[in-house]
């Protein structure tokens, strides 16, 4: 299987110019700085995935913001200085968000609304033109985590329109596209796109969710004080998920009855259908998000990271850890200092 060259070991900059608490220049200026990019490079990463929301680029009425590219431009320059590539991920567009805390969002409307899609494509046209000279450094991801499985066919149509438009502007750029069910690895086989040698299949992996998201406040079924270790037996995880009501939740869409023993073999089982699809279509695979919540035991988190890294590396799947700083998954802070050497070794 082909590799996503230059994007094999990355980290997300979530919480900077996406998923921020408020549109605040002081936050944007200080949350990620050149020192952070230098630190990321020193840890052995080769790229950053940069989630960004549409509100950086445009007003609610669609008016363009003159300074919309300021922070991405600075990040690109820092990355160039320290030898990193970057993936621009539109985490939220006008009319659509994956964010489970935004319960008022209609998760379906965007995929059937031509006006919303036209605005989406217009924004991406601006982004592509702005960075057309840097496609040797920058890759593009159209939209983060399509939630609903029932829009799979509609998403294929939107993504296909996106590919055709982008190829008029950035014919040689990598385009990184995932499927439905919160970009579950199980949805990769559902992708039906106009292929070329710069299309990358993208997925996210937080399996088993009951471990990686233990105590997550944004999951309605998850008690804040719930804790569970890794590795655990399949029976242990199934019982916990059944008790918490996590079965049927699209963010945990892998069929647990087929997983077998936890560990590297579990990830091999999870990845198998996506690997088969990528092989048939001659497309690189990329895991754009994976990680363990900071409430989990550090030793357990390291074991999980070692297992998923082993499986990803075996198949040459590129990856971007969620997350660099804060957002409940960050590895910058006192807790990280205690496991820093082991963490770097696992990378």
C-alpha positions as CSV (number, residue, x, y, z in Angstrom):
1,X,0.0,0.0,0.0
2,X,1.3,3.5,-0.8
3,X,2.3,5.8,2.0
4,X,1.2,9.3,2.7
5,X,4.8,10.7,2.3
6,X,5.7,13.5,4.8
7,X,2.6,12.8,6.9
8,X,3.6,9.7,8.8
9,X,4.0,11.0,12.4
10,X,1.9,14.1,13.2
11,X,0.0,15.8,16.0
12,X,-3.2,17.9,16.0
13,X,-3.3,21.6,17.1
14,X,-6.9,21.3,18.3
15,X,-8.3,24.1,20.4
16,X,-6.2,26.8,18.7
17,X,-8.2,28.2,15.8
18,X,-10.9,25.6,16.1
19,X,-13.0,24.5,19.1
20,X,-12.0,27.6,21.1
21,X,-14.1,29.0,23.9
22,X,-14.4,32.4,22.4
23,X,-13.2,34.3,19.3
24,X,-10.4,35.9,21.1
25,X,-7.3,37.4,19.5
26,X,-5.3,37.0,22.7
27,X,-6.1,33.3,22.7
28,X,-5.1,32.9,19.0
29,X,-1.8,34.8,19.6
30,X,-0.7,32.7,22.6
31,X,-2.2,29.2,22.4
32,X,0.2,28.1,19.7
33,X,3.4,29.9,19.1
34,X,6.7,29.3,17.2
35,X,8.1,27.7,20.4
36,X,5.3,25.1,20.2
37,X,6.2,24.2,16.6
38,X,9.8,24.0,17.5
39,X,8.9,21.6,20.3
40,X,6.8,19.5,18.1
41,X,9.6,19.1,15.6
42,X,12.1,18.3,18.4
43,X,9.8,15.4,19.4
44,X,10.2,13.7,16.1
45,X,6.9,14.6,14.4
46,X,7.0,15.3,10.7
47,X,3.7,17.3,10.4
48,X,0.9,19.0,12.2
49,X,-2.8,18.7,11.5
50,X,-4.4,22.2,11.9
51,X,-8.1,22.2,12.6
52,X,-9.6,25.5,11.6
53,X,-13.2,26.8,11.7
54,X,-14.9,28.9,9.0
55,X,-15.3,31.8,11.4
56,X,-11.6,32.5,11.0
57,X,-12.2,33.3,7.3
58,X,-15.7,34.7,7.1
59,X,-18.5,36.5,8.9
60,X,-21.8,34.7,9.5
61,X,-23.3,36.5,6.5
62,X,-20.4,35.2,4.3
63,X,-18.4,38.4,4.2
64,X,-14.7,37.6,3.9
65,X,-12.4,38.6,6.7
66,X,-9.3,40.3,5.5
67,X,-7.1,38.8,8.1
68,X,-8.6,35.3,7.9
69,X,-5.3,33.6,6.9
70,X,-3.1,35.3,9.4
71,X,-2.7,32.5,11.9
72,X,-2.5,29.7,9.3
73,X,0.1,31.7,7.4
74,X,2.2,32.1,10.5
75,X,1.9,28.4,11.3
76,X,3.0,27.5,7.7
77,X,6.0,29.7,8.0
78,X,7.0,28.2,11.4
79,X,6.5,24.7,10.0
80,X,8.7,25.5,7.0
81,X,11.4,26.8,9.4
82,X,11.4,23.6,11.4
83,X,10.9,21.2,8.6
84,X,7.3,20.2,9.2
85,X,4.4,19.7,6.7
86,X,0.9,20.7,7.6
87,X,-2.6,19.5,6.9
88,X,-5.3,22.1,6.9
89,X,-8.5,20.5,8.3
90,X,-11.8,22.5,8.0
91,X,-13.2,21.4,11.3
92,X,-16.4,23.3,11.0
93,X,-18.1,25.0,8.0
94,X,-21.0,27.3,7.9
95,X,-24.1,25.1,8.3
96,X,-22.4,22.0,9.7
97,X,-20.5,20.9,12.8
98,X,-19.7,17.5,14.3
99,X,-19.4,19.0,17.8
100,X,-21.6,16.9,20.1
101,X,-21.9,19.9,22.5
102,X,-23.7,21.9,19.7
103,X,-26.9,20.0,20.0
104,X,-28.9,22.5,18.0
105,X,-27.0,21.8,14.8
106,X,-28.9,19.8,12.1
107,X,-26.3,17.1,11.2
108,X,-28.1,16.3,8.0
109,X,-29.1,19.6,6.3
110,X,-25.7,20.5,4.9
111,X,-25.5,17.4,2.8
112,X,-28.7,18.2,0.9
113,X,-28.6,22.0,0.8
114,X,-27.0,23.4,-2.4
115,X,-26.6,26.9,-1.0
116,X,-24.6,25.6,2.0
117,X,-22.5,23.5,-0.2
118,X,-21.8,26.4,-2.6
119,X,-20.6,28.4,0.3
120,X,-18.4,25.5,1.5
121,X,-16.9,25.2,-1.9
122,X,-16.4,28.9,-2.2
123,X,-14.4,29.0,1.1
124,X,-12.3,26.1,-0.1
125,X,-11.6,27.8,-3.4
126,X,-10.2,30.8,-1.4
127,X,-8.1,28.5,0.8
128,X,-6.8,26.5,-2.2
129,X,-5.9,29.7,-4.2
130,X,-4.2,31.2,-1.1
131,X,-1.9,28.1,-0.7
132,X,-1.6,26.9,-4.3
133,X,2.1,27.7,-4.2
134,X,2.8,25.5,-1.2
135,X,1.3,22.1,-2.2
136,X,4.7,20.5,-1.6
137,X,4.2,21.4,2.1
138,X,0.4,21.5,2.6
139,X,-2.4,19.0,2.3
140,X,-6.1,19.7,2.5
141,X,-8.9,18.0,4.4
142,X,-12.4,19.2,3.4
143,X,-14.5,18.5,6.5
144,X,-14.0,16.9,9.9
145,X,-16.2,14.0,11.0
146,X,-19.4,13.6,9.1
147,X,-21.6,12.3,11.9
148,X,-24.6,10.5,10.3
149,X,-24.2,7.2,8.5
150,X,-27.4,7.8,6.4
151,X,-25.7,10.7,4.6
152,X,-22.9,8.5,3.2
153,X,-24.1,8.7,-0.4
154,X,-24.7,12.5,-0.1
155,X,-21.3,13.0,1.4
156,X,-19.7,11.1,-1.5
157,X,-21.4,13.6,-3.9
158,X,-20.2,16.6,-1.9
159,X,-16.7,15.3,-1.6
160,X,-16.5,14.5,-5.3
161,X,-17.5,18.0,-6.1
162,X,-14.8,19.2,-3.8
163,X,-12.2,17.1,-5.4
164,X,-13.1,18.2,-8.9
165,X,-13.0,21.9,-7.9
166,X,-9.7,21.6,-6.0
167,X,-8.1,19.8,-8.9
168,X,-8.7,22.9,-11.0
169,X,-6.7,25.0,-8.5
170,X,-4.3,22.6,-6.8
171,X,-3.9,19.6,-9.2
172,X,-0.9,18.1,-7.4
173,X,-2.0,18.6,-3.8
174,X,-2.9,15.8,-1.4
175,X,-6.6,15.8,-0.5
176,X,-7.4,13.8,2.7
177,X,-11.0,12.6,2.8
178,X,-12.8,10.5,5.5
179,X,-16.1,8.9,5.7
180,X,-19.2,9.0,8.0
181,X,-19.9,7.8,11.5
182,X,-17.6,10.5,12.9
183,X,-14.9,9.4,10.4
184,X,-15.0,5.9,11.7
185,X,-12.5,3.4,10.2
186,X,-15.5,1.2,9.3
187,X,-16.8,3.9,6.9
188,X,-13.7,4.0,4.6
189,X,-15.2,1.2,2.4
190,X,-18.2,3.4,1.9
191,X,-16.2,6.1,0.1
192,X,-16.9,6.4,-3.6
193,X,-14.7,9.2,-5.0
194,X,-13.0,10.3,-8.3
195,X,-9.6,8.9,-7.5
196,X,-6.1,10.0,-8.5
197,X,-2.7,9.4,-6.9
198,X,-3.1,12.3,-4.4
199,X,-6.3,11.2,-2.8
200,X,-5.8,9.9,0.8
201,X,-8.4,7.9,2.8
202,X,-8.7,9.3,6.3
203,X,-10.1,7.8,9.5
204,X,-10.1,8.4,13.2
205,X,-9.6,5.7,15.8
206,X,-10.4,5.9,19.5
207,X,-11.3,2.2,20.0
208,X,-12.3,1.0,22.5
209,X,-14.2,4.3,23.2
210,X,-15.1,3.2,26.7
211,X,-11.4,3.3,27.5
212,X,-10.1,6.3,25.4
213,X,-13.1,8.5,26.4
214,X,-13.6,7.4,30.0
215,X,-15.1,10.3,32.1
216,X,-15.7,12.4,28.9
217,X,-18.1,15.2,29.9
218,X,-19.4,15.6,26.3
219,X,-20.7,12.1,26.1
220,X,-24.2,12.0,27.5
221,X,-24.0,8.3,28.6
222,X,-20.5,8.6,30.2
223,X,-20.3,9.2,34.0
224,X,-17.6,11.7,34.9
225,X,-16.1,9.4,37.5
226,X,-16.1,6.3,35.2
227,X,-12.6,4.6,34.9
228,X,-11.4,1.5,33.2
229,X,-8.0,0.2,32.3
230,X,-6.1,-1.1,29.2
231,X,-5.7,-3.7,28.1
232,X,-8.9,-5.3,29.2
233,X,-10.8,-8.4,28.1
234,X,-13.4,-8.0,25.3
235,X,-16.0,-9.2,27.8
236,X,-15.0,-6.4,30.2
237,X,-15.4,-3.7,27.6
238,X,-18.6,-5.1,26.2
239,X,-20.1,-5.3,29.7
240,X,-19.0,-1.7,30.5
241,X,-20.4,-0.4,27.2
242,X,-23.7,-2.2,27.7
243,X,-24.0,-0.8,31.2
244,X,-23.3,2.7,30.1
245,X,-25.6,2.5,27.0
246,X,-22.7,3.1,24.6
247,X,-23.9,0.4,22.1
248,X,-25.4,1.9,19.1
249,X,-23.6,5.2,19.5
250,X,-22.1,6.1,16.1
251,X,-18.9,7.3,17.7
252,X,-18.2,3.7,18.7
253,X,-19.4,2.0,15.5
254,X,-17.0,-1.0,15.4
255,X,-18.7,-4.3,15.9
256,X,-17.4,-5.3,19.3
257,X,-18.6,-8.9,18.9
258,X,-15.8,-9.4,16.3
259,X,-12.9,-7.7,18.0
260,X,-11.4,-10.6,20.0
261,X,-8.4,-10.0,22.2
262,X,-7.4,-6.4,22.9
263,X,-4.0,-5.2,21.8
264,X,-2.3,-5.0,18.4
265,X,-4.6,-7.8,17.1
266,X,-7.6,-5.6,17.9
267,X,-6.4,-2.8,15.8
268,X,-5.5,-5.2,13.0
269,X,-9.1,-6.4,13.0
270,X,-10.5,-2.9,13.0
271,X,-8.2,-1.7,10.2
272,X,-8.7,-4.7,7.9
273,X,-11.7,-3.5,5.8
274,X,-10.1,0.0,5.4
275,X,-6.8,-1.6,4.3
276,X,-8.6,-3.7,1.8
277,X,-10.4,-0.7,0.3
278,X,-7.2,1.3,0.2
279,X,-5.4,-1.5,-1.6
280,X,-8.1,-1.8,-4.2
281,X,-8.1,1.9,-4.9
282,X,-4.3,2.3,-4.5
283,X,-4.8,5.0,-1.9
284,X,-2.7,5.8,1.1
285,X,-4.4,5.5,4.5
286,X,-4.2,8.2,7.2
287,X,-5.4,8.2,10.8
288,X,-6.1,11.8,11.4
289,X,-7.0,11.5,15.0
290,X,-6.3,9.0,17.8
291,X,-5.5,9.3,21.5
292,X,-6.5,8.7,25.1
293,X,-8.2,11.2,27.4
294,X,-6.1,12.6,30.2
295,X,-8.3,11.0,32.8
296,X,-7.0,7.6,32.0
297,X,-4.1,6.0,33.8
298,X,-0.8,7.1,32.2
299,X,0.7,3.6,32.0
300,X,-2.5,2.3,30.4
301,X,-2.5,5.2,27.9
302,X,1.1,4.4,26.9
303,X,0.2,0.7,26.4
304,X,-2.7,1.8,24.1
305,X,-0.4,4.1,22.2
306,X,2.2,1.4,21.7
307,X,-0.4,-1.0,20.4
308,X,-2.0,1.3,17.9
309,X,1.4,2.6,16.7
310,X,2.6,-0.9,16.1
311,X,-0.5,-1.6,13.9
312,X,-0.3,1.7,12.1
313,X,3.5,1.4,11.4
314,X,3.1,-2.2,10.2
315,X,0.8,-1.0,7.4
316,X,2.5,2.3,6.7
317,X,-0.5,4.3,7.8
318,X,0.2,8.0,8.5
319,X,-1.1,9.4,11.7
320,X,-1.8,12.6,13.8
321,X,-2.2,12.3,17.5
322,X,-5.0,14.1,19.2
323,X,-3.9,16.4,20.8
324,X,-0.9,18.6,21.4
325,X,-2.3,20.9,24.0
326,X,-5.4,20.8,26.2
327,X,-8.8,19.6,24.8
328,X,-8.7,16.8,27.4
329,X,-6.2,14.9,25.3
330,X,-3.1,17.1,25.3
331,X,0.3,15.9,26.3
332,X,1.8,19.2,27.3
333,X,1.9,19.6,31.0
334,X,3.1,18.2,34.3
335,X,1.5,14.8,33.8
336,X,3.4,14.4,30.5
337,X,6.7,15.2,32.2
338,X,6.4,11.9,34.1
339,X,6.1,9.8,31.0
340,X,8.0,12.0,28.5
341,X,10.9,9.5,27.7
342,X,8.5,6.6,27.3
343,X,6.2,8.7,25.1
344,X,9.0,9.8,22.8
345,X,10.2,6.2,22.5
346,X,6.8,5.0,21.5
347,X,6.6,7.8,18.8
